[in-house]
Amino acid sequence: MAVVPGESGRPADYTLRVGDAGLPLNERLGHWLGLEWTGAIACTHCGRATRKSFAQGYCYPCFKTLAQCDTCIVKPETCHFFAGTCREPVWAEHHCFQPHVVYLANSSGLKVGITRKSQIPTRWLDQGAIQALPILEVDTRQQSGFVEMLFKERVADRTNWRAMLKGEVERLDLVAERDRLLAHLDSGLANLRERFGAEFLRLLDSSPTELEYPVHQFPGKIVSHNFDKRRDVGGTLMGIKGQYLLLDTGVINLRKFTGYEVVVT
């Protein structure tokens, strides 16, 4: 799904990619939405047919050879570019060696995260965050990983997706949380400055971003749909949050099924 943040307190606007066209999903709220997997899966990188999708959309050969599927994408502090073992050095130069932001978000409670500067606020919307605050900027993905590791000593780095989808998340004072964490981590950040240089870490003077989603009704009980267990999924569309469709019959994470050929009705 493609998503555009709403303006002036309006909910985010979602579009479902259907072939070469796009289906506006906000307009379908309160109406039937049917999805049926045909049984076909295509790699989103090379296009070859595959019996199983790896890492949300790749065939096995691409999963094993692409830099974007390497473990250092999930754990950027383990970057091995300078060891000369990067799978795709040219790709890494364009994606990993650009400004990254360390942020706080509130999706199911306080969490820390990292993203390319160019991915703000899309990253927050994908996670279903209702609030987000950029706090630090660095020059590379690996550096952002080292900073995130410090924050993970004090705050979670994962979203409880069930709590996020139930809409029971309370608003937080992210500025106060930022100041509290920076005070606790001052010595650790100072060590990183000694390692990478005084200018590598830039404190951002940003205001929290408030994010809204098109939801008529949150589910009281989370029932998850899975194309691998049942090919046809349908129901009244009650809302959209993160990469999830909230149907009156259950929820489905469309990101999980990237590359699946699906008929929409």
Helices and strands as residue ranges (DSSP letters): E 2-4, E 13-18, E 21-24, G 26-28, E 32-41, H 60-65, G 67-69, H 71-74, G 76-78, G 81-83, H 89-95, E 100-106, E 110-116, G 117-119, H 122-126, E 131-138, H 141-151, H 161-166, H 174-184, H 186-196, E 202-203, E 209-210, E 232-241, E 244-247, E 250-253, G 254-257, E 260-264
